[in-house]
Amino acid sequence: MKFSDALEGFWLGKRRGYSVHTVADYANTFHRFRLFIRDADMDGLTSDDVRRFLDSMHNRYELGGKTLSNYWTALSAFWTWAERELKVAHLIRGRVDQPTYRRPQIVPYRQEDVAAMIKACARAATWRTSTGKISRGKRPTADRDRAIIVLLVDTGLRASELCALKIKDYDPDRGGVNAVGKYGKERTVYAGDGAKKALWRYLMTRKGMKGDEPLFATDSGRHLDRNNLRQTLQRIGKRAGVSGVNVHKFRHTFAITFLRNGGNLLALQELLGHEKLETVRIYAKLASVDLEKAQRAASPADGWGL
């Protein structure tokens, strides 16, 4: 059986259990691996083929440890399935070390960073006219981009979640935003008054909208995609003098600020859409939450005068 034949069976059994982005990432890994091994027979593949593939990807494309680790994860998932369904040896587990990498340090935006980006939404980058004068034009998407930034920092939405939002997903009265996260898991996050005001200002420019239309639309009326969003935010960050602008940093900023303002881990887990509480514990450390002070203030025994 060729690798591609086995892969067809893998997708038939596994595709529905993965998110859209995981499917895309795995498909890219499998495509490159199939080309590397020239679609060899499953019985002829060895652990050395996997090692050589990872080395080739590192050398040819200068891929970092995080991407190589993702490649390893995809191939390991495939062979876990193949071991069970095809009764073939697992070529990775206990044989091929997972590439290591250092997780980047989580640094949230400062309040002044966000304020500078919001201000930078209004006008485009400066340019010189034919007469030599410096000019800066107004941006037609200023209201949209301002609403995006405020909503991201206020809710911690993922890029894919924000891009997929429709008009009907937003309740302007309660500020509720219905998002679909990883593995199709739905949750509701809530925009505060500042975000509601920014959304109101933006949506006033789009009167007559229908419920299935994108909440955040491109000039052609389509949904923003993650590349649109990333490029838009990076350009705003450049004009604002804020480096390293990306959507996930807004998510970190929301999480850390939420805890600093008195929010709790269980609520944060639900709002971020994480399956495990352990995933959000790192934010508690970064938020420098004074647990002793918090417990003294909320002590049940003290509160009841026991």
Secondary structure, DSSP 4 states (H G I P E B T S, - for coil): -BHHHHHHHHHHHHGGGS-HHHHHHHHHHHHHHHHHHTS-BGGG--HHHHHHHHHHHHHHH---HHHHHHHHHHHHHHHHHHHHHT----SSTTTSPPPP-PPPP--PPPHHHHHHHHHHTSB---EE-TTS-EE-PBPTTHHHHHHHHHHHHHH---HHHHHH-BGGGEETTTTEEEEE-GGG-EEEEE--HHHHHHHHHHHGGGTT--TTSBSSB-TTSPBP-HHHHHHHHHHHHHHHT--S--HHHHHHHHHHHHHHTT--HHHHHHHHT-S-THHHHHHHHHTT--HHHHHHHH-HHHHTT-
